[in-house]
Amino acid sequence: QVQLVESGGGLVQAGGSLRLSCVASGRTFSRYVMGWFRQAPGKEREFVAAISWSGGSTYYADSVKGRFTISRDNAKNTVYLQMNSLKPEDTAVYHCAADFRQTGLGWGDQREYDYWGQGTQVTVSS
């Protein structure tokens, strides 16, 4: 079993920045692909970014490419999401997720992920 706890959300003006963190406990963190997803009110959960177990490969949704950066520190069992140039449309609850089984559905597919955090709210005002 894996527990994921996100933090770092908050209220920020458009153009501002936030850094989200997700701390994992339980199984060996360094063996997981990690992802970030978000869900805005009235919308389905959508993929944001993912990172390989080593941190050597990353993948982003087109909507955040060039503005968001995913990274990880396996020594701290933590994955980060640095969000710059935030827009009101980035407002959502952000969830981190861990892919243990790596079934091959693709990092952007939420069905690929086995464990989920409760989420942290990000609100961007215009």
DOZA-676772 format. One record per residue (C-alpha): residue number from 1; x, y, z. Coordinates in Angstrom, 1 decimal, decimal comma. Layout:
% DOZA-676772
<NUM <X Y Z>>;
...
This chain:
% DOZA-676772
<1 <0,0 0,0 0,0>>;
<2 <1,1 3,5 -0,7>>;
<3 <-0,1 6,7 0,9>>;
<4 <0,3 10,0 -1,0>>;
<5 <-0,1 13,4 0,6>>;
<6 <-0,1 16,6 -1,4>>;
<7 <0,6 20,1 -0,2>>;
<8 <1,5 23,6 -1,5>>;
<9 <-1,8 24,6 -3,0>>;
<10 <-3,4 28,0 -2,4>>;
<11 <-4,7 31,2 -3,9>>;
<12 <-2,5 33,1 -6,4>>;
<13 <-3,0 35,8 -8,9>>;
<14 <-2,8 35,2 -12,6>>;
<15 <0,8 35,1 -13,7>>;
<16 <2,0 33,9 -10,3>>;
<17 <3,7 30,7 -9,3>>;
<18 <3,1 27,8 -6,9>>;
<19 <5,1 24,7 -6,1>>;
<20 <3,1 21,6 -5,2>>;
<21 <4,7 18,7 -3,3>>;
<22 <3,5 15,1 -2,9>>;
<23 <5,1 12,9 -0,2>>;
<24 <4,8 9,1 -0,6>>;
<25 <5,0 6,5 2,1>>;
<26 <4,7 2,8 2,0>>;
<27 <6,3 0,9 -0,9>>;
<28 <9,6 1,8 -2,5>>;
<29 <8,9 5,2 -4,0>>;
<30 <11,8 5,1 -6,5>>;
<31 <10,1 2,3 -8,4>>;
<32 <7,0 4,3 -9,4>>;
<33 <6,2 6,4 -12,3>>;
<34 <4,5 9,5 -10,7>>;
<35 <1,9 11,7 -12,2>>;
<36 <-0,1 14,8 -11,5>>;
<37 <-3,7 15,2 -12,4>>;
<38 <-6,3 18,0 -11,8>>;
<39 <-10,0 18,3 -11,6>>;
<40 <-11,9 21,5 -12,0>>;
<41 <-15,4 22,0 -10,7>>;
<42 <-17,9 20,3 -13,1>>;
<43 <-15,1 18,8 -15,2>>;
<44 <-13,5 15,4 -15,5>>;
<45 <-10,1 14,8 -14,0>>;
<46 <-7,4 15,5 -16,5>>;
<47 <-3,7 14,7 -16,9>>;
<48 <-1,1 17,3 -16,1>>;
<49 <2,3 15,8 -16,0>>;
<50 <4,2 12,6 -15,3>>;
<51 <7,8 11,6 -14,5>>;
<52 <9,7 8,3 -14,8>>;
<53 <11,1 6,5 -11,8>>;
<54 <14,6 8,0 -12,4>>;
<55 <13,4 11,4 -13,3>>;
<56 <15,0 11,1 -16,6>>;
<57 <11,8 11,2 -18,6>>;
<58 <8,9 13,6 -18,3>>;
<59 <5,6 14,1 -20,1>>;
<60 <3,2 17,1 -20,1>>;
<61 <-0,2 18,0 -21,2>>;
<62 <-0,2 20,5 -24,0>>;
<63 <-2,1 23,0 -21,8>>;
<64 <0,8 23,2 -19,3>>;
<65 <3,8 22,6 -21,4>>;
<66 <6,4 25,3 -21,0>>;
<67 <4,8 26,6 -17,8>>;
<68 <4,8 23,6 -15,4>>;
<69 <7,8 21,4 -14,4>>;
<70 <7,6 18,0 -12,7>>;
<71 <10,5 16,7 -10,7>>;
<72 <11,2 14,2 -8,0>>;
<73 <13,6 13,6 -5,1>>;
<74 <13,7 9,8 -4,5>>;
<75 <15,7 10,3 -1,3>>;
<76 <12,8 12,4 0,1>>;
<77 <10,1 10,2 -1,4>>;
<78 <8,7 13,4 -2,9>>;
<79 <7,5 14,5 -6,3>>;
<80 <7,0 18,2 -7,1>>;
<81 <5,1 20,3 -9,6>>;
<82 <6,4 23,8 -10,2>>;
<83 <3,7 25,9 -11,7>>;
<84 <4,6 29,2 -13,3>>;
<85 <2,6 31,8 -15,3>>;
<86 <-0,6 30,5 -13,8>>;
<87 <-3,9 31,2 -15,5>>;
<88 <-7,4 31,2 -14,1>>;
<89 <-8,1 28,0 -16,1>>;
<90 <-5,5 26,2 -14,0>>;
<91 <-7,9 26,5 -11,0>>;
<92 <-8,5 22,9 -9,8>>;
<93 <-7,9 20,3 -7,2>>;
<94 <-4,5 18,8 -8,0>>;
<95 <-3,8 15,1 -7,2>>;
<96 <-0,6 13,2 -7,4>>;
<97 <-0,7 9,5 -8,4>>;
<98 <1,6 6,6 -8,3>>;
<99 <1,9 4,0 -11,1>>;
<100 <3,2 0,7 -9,5>>;
<101 <2,0 -1,9 -12,0>>;
<102 <3,0 0,0 -15,1>>;
<103 <0,5 -1,8 -17,3>>;
<104 <1,3 0,3 -20,4>>;
<105 <-1,9 2,3 -20,8>>;
<106 <0,2 5,4 -21,0>>;
<107 <1,2 8,0 -18,5>>;
<108 <-1,6 10,3 -19,5>>;
<109 <-4,3 7,7 -18,8>>;
<110 <-5,5 7,9 -15,2>>;
<111 <-6,3 4,2 -15,3>>;
<112 <-2,6 3,5 -15,4>>;
<113 <-2,2 4,8 -11,8>>;
<114 <-2,8 2,6 -8,8>>;
<115 <-2,6 5,0 -5,9>>;
<116 <-4,0 8,6 -5,4>>;
<117 <-3,7 11,4 -3,0>>;
<118 <-6,6 13,4 -1,6>>;
<119 <-5,6 16,5 -3,5>>;
<120 <-4,7 20,1 -2,9>>;
<121 <-6,7 23,1 -4,1>>;
<122 <-5,1 25,6 -6,5>>;
<123 <-7,1 28,8 -7,2>>;
<124 <-5,9 31,4 -9,7>>;
<125 <-7,6 34,7 -9,6>>;
<126 <-7,8 37,0 -12,7>>;
